[in-house]
């Protein structure tokens, strides 16, 4: 299949590969980070992870995506692939896409999807879990209606902000943050939580642990930094 629009051409792109590109695009736009191979297979009804990898390898060889070896969630659309969507050559996926899983609000309580783990330290390969947890909505603070999900903390880089290993963070999905806000981000193929500071042409990701140094991301490296959302609440079990 061959399409041309403006300066962008798709050559020998199968319909299934077009579907995967649309799914990748919508998932990243909705969540702020790329899907796993398992999630792609589930969405595309491809039972074998090898089958998914074959399609991804074909897309990679043709210059539509890039991936990092031996890391989860590193698939990125190239500039050429993004141009397909900007120019309308590839339409967005159907509105019924399950890329996003918003919280379910029930009056004084809310069911929140537990999407995996996040590192309070070095970036961590996040894992997905098909689980929902119910909490009192007051745990989320004011103004937290919207698409909220939960992530379990691993590490101690935010202990001086009261975030401990094993805590559950509630995150409201958004793509921008104000200086000083605690945010969940996707960096170097992993998810992490830090305080966000935009400083000129760079971004400083500040831990809340005097024993740890900040991570500074330059404008050149900014494309490897994806905002997942703002931390709006915390839950801790007491044993």
N, C-alpha and C positions, 0 to 999 in steps of 0.2 A: 504494500500500500504506500502511495507516494502523494504527499500534499505539499503545496507551496503557498505561503501567504506572506507578503512583505519579503523580508530577507531570510525567513526561516523555512527550512525544508525538512520533512520527515521522509525517510527513504527506507523501504523494507521494514516498516513498523507494523507489527501484527495488531489486530484488534485487541487481543489480550494484553499486549504490551502498552497500548494506548490506555486501556482500563487501569493498568497498574500505575502508569504515570499520573492519571487523574486521581487515583486513590492516594498516592504519595503526596501530591500537591494539596489535596483537601485535608489530609491528616495533619500535615505540617502546619498549614494555615490555622486549623482548628486548635491544635494542641501545642504548637510551638516547638515540637521535636518530631523526629521521624519514627515510623512504625517499626516493629520487629518483623523478622521473616515470618514468624508464626502468625502475627496479626495480618500480614499481607495475605498469607495462605488462607486464613479464615475468611477474610473479606472477599477474596477472589474464588473461594471454594476449590482451592488447590490443596489436596491432602498431603502431598509430599513437600517437605522443605527443600529437597533437591530440585523439585519442579519450580518452586519459587525462585531459587537461586539461579536456575538456568535462564529464567526471564530477566532477572536482575543483571546477570552477567552479559546478556545480549544488549540490554539498555546501556550498560557501562561501556561496552566495547564501541557502541555507536555514539557515545559522547552525550547521552541524555542524563546520566546520573554519575555520581562518584561515591565510593565507599572506602572505609578504612578496614583493613584486615583485622580479624580476631577481636573486633569490638562490636557490641550491639548498638543499634540505633545510630548509625553513622551515615545512612543513605541520604544524599543530598541531590537535589535537582540542579543541573548545570544552568548557566546563563541561557544557553540555547533552549533548554527545556522550559525555563521560566518564560522565555519569549513566546513559546507556543501558546501559553495561557494569556499573556498580555495581548497578543495579536488575535486571539480567538480561534487559533487552529485546533486547539484541544479545549473543549468546553469543560467546565467544572463538573464534578460527579453529581449524581442525583441528590436532591435535597434530603433524601432519606438515608444518607450516609451515616454509619454508626461510628465515624471517627471520633466524635465528641460524645461524652456521656455526662450530661448536666445533672446536678444534684436534684433530688426530688423533695420539694418542700411540702410539709404537712402541718400547717398551723404552727404549733410550738416546737415541733421536731423537724428534722431534715435527714433524709437518707443520702449519704455521700459515698461515691464510688472510691474504693481504695485502689489506687493505680500502681502502687509499688513502693519502692524505697528511694530515698534521696540522701546524699552524703552531706553531713556537716563536717567537711574535711575535703579530701581530694574527690573529684568527680567520680560517681559510682554508676556502673551500668544498671539502669533502672530495670525492674521486672514488673510485668503486668500481672494483676490478680483479678479474677472475675468475682469480686466481693463488694458488698455494700454494707456500710455501717450506719446505724441510726444514732443521732446525737440531739441534744437540746440546742435549738438554734441560737440561744444566747452565748454559746461557746464561740460563735463566729464573729461576735461584735456587731456593731451597727453598719449598715450600708454594705452588707456582704451577700445580699441576694444576687443570684446569677449562677454562673457555671463554677461550682466549687467542687474540689476533689480532695482526697486525703493522700498523704505520703508519709511513710514511716521513716524516721530519722536514723541514720547510722553514722556515728562519729561524734566528736566533741568540739568542733570548731566554733559552735555558737553557744557554749555553756554560759558565758557571761551575759547573754541575753535570756537566760533561763531555758534554753533548748537543750535537752539532754538526749543521749543515745537511747533509742527505743520509743521516744515520744512520737505522737501523731500530729503532723502539721496539716492544717486546712489551708488550701491555696485557692484563691479566686483567679481564674484564667484571665490574663491580660497581657498585652504585648509591650507596654511601656511602664516605667516606674519613676517615682520621684527620688531625688537624692536622699539617702538614709533609710529608705524602705527595705524591709527584709523580703527577699524575693527568691523564688525557685528558678533556676536557669539550667540550660543545657549547654555544657562546655566540654570540648575535647572528647566527645563521645560519651559523656556521662552527665548525670543530673547532680546539682549541688545547690545548697542554700547559703546565701550570704547577704550582707548589706550592700546596696547598690549605690554607687557614686559615679556620675558622669563628670569627667574632668577634662575639658578641652577636647583633644582628639582621641582620648582613651577612656576606658571604663575601669574603675577600681572596685573589685569585689572584696569586701572587708569582712574577715571573720571576727567573731566576738570571743577571742581567746588570745590573751597576751603572748602565748607561746607560739602563735602562728602568724605568718606574714600574709599580707594582702596579695591577691592576684590582680595584675594589671593587664588589661586586654587593649592592644592598640587598635587604631582604626583599620589597619590592614588585616588584623585578626578578627575583626568584629563579625564577619560572616560566620565564624565558628561559634558565636555566642547567640543563643536563642532564649528569649524571655519566655518562661512558662507561665508565671503568674506571681501575684503578691500573696505573702503569707498573711492570713486574716484571723487565725486562731490556732490553739494548741490544746491537745488532750494528753493527759498522762495517767496511766493506770498505777494505782498504789497497791502493791502486793502485801 
